[in-house]
């Protein structure tokens, strides 16, 4: 069994704050929302839950690469999100 299959239990009392930036914010029409998790989820699970709960979010995320920050630290899609955390979602930035 994989070590990453389960996350430590945390109380589900506090919602997760989800922030949207740049083109995601414009497509969704909100800069933030509160999300109650059924249990700790990986970032990929949070994205799936958001998409399932909102057609606007689903459309904004479909086929788009998204970067995530968890509690103001850039993370991968396998990072665990717990009750009370802050997740920021934004498109990759390019420049030159």
FENTA-V249405 format. One record per residue. RES is the residue in three letters. OMEGA is omega as a letter, one per 30 degrees, with the letter a starting at -180 (* if undefined). NEAR is the number of other ideal C-beta (glycine too) atoms within 8 Angstrom. D_LAST is the distance of its C-alpha to the last C-alpha in Angstrom with 2 decimals. Layout:
RES_OMEGA_NEAR_D_LAST, RES_OMEGA_NEAR_D_LAST
//
This chain:
UNK_a_3_44.26, UNK_l_4_40.63, UNK_a_4_39.90, UNK_a_5_37.09, UNK_a_5_39.51, UNK_l_4_40.64, UNK_l_9_39.17, UNK_l_6_41.37, UNK_l_4_43.29, UNK_a_8_42.37, UNK_a_5_44.18, UNK_a_8_42.91, UNK_a_5_43.82, UNK_l_6_40.49, UNK_l_9_37.97, UNK_l_16_34.33, UNK_l_11_31.95, UNK_a_14_29.09, UNK_l_10_26.14, UNK_a_13_23.84, UNK_l_10_20.46, UNK_a_8_18.24, UNK_l_6_19.24, UNK_l_15_21.89, UNK_a_11_23.58, UNK_a_7_23.71, UNK_a_9_25.11, UNK_l_11_27.64, UNK_l_6_28.63, UNK_l_7_28.92, UNK_l_6_26.83, UNK_l_8_29.19, UNK_l_7_32.34, UNK_a_8_34.91, UNK_l_12_35.69, UNK_a_7_38.84, UNK_l_14_38.55, UNK_a_5_41.65, UNK_l_6_40.86, UNK_a_11_37.91, UNK_l_12_35.25, UNK_l_11_32.13, UNK_l_15_28.86, UNK_l_8_29.39, UNK_l_9_32.84, UNK_l_15_31.65, UNK_l_12_29.33, UNK_l_8_32.38, UNK_l_11_34.65, UNK_a_13_32.42, UNK_a_11_32.18, UNK_a_6_35.96, UNK_a_7_36.75, UNK_l_8_34.70, UNK_l_5_34.11, UNK_l_9_31.20, UNK_l_11_29.48, UNK_a_11_30.40, UNK_a_8_28.88, UNK_a_10_25.63, UNK_a_11_25.25, UNK_l_7_26.59, UNK_a_2_24.36, UNK_l_8_21.28, UNK_a_5_19.47, UNK_l_10_19.92, UNK_a_9_19.00, UNK_l_13_21.88, UNK_l_11_22.79, UNK_a_12_26.47, UNK_l_6_27.87, UNK_l_6_24.43, UNK_l_6_23.51, UNK_a_5_21.02, UNK_l_8_23.41, UNK_a_6_24.03, UNK_l_8_26.26, UNK_l_7_29.26, UNK_a_10_29.39, UNK_l_7_32.56, UNK_a_14_32.78, UNK_l_11_36.03, UNK_l_12_37.89, UNK_l_8_36.46, UNK_l_10_32.90, UNK_l_10_29.79, UNK_l_14_27.25, UNK_a_11_23.91, UNK_a_12_22.22, UNK_l_11_18.77, UNK_l_11_16.42, UNK_a_5_13.50, UNK_l_6_10.30, UNK_l_4_7.01, UNK_a_3_3.68, UNK_*_2_0.00
//
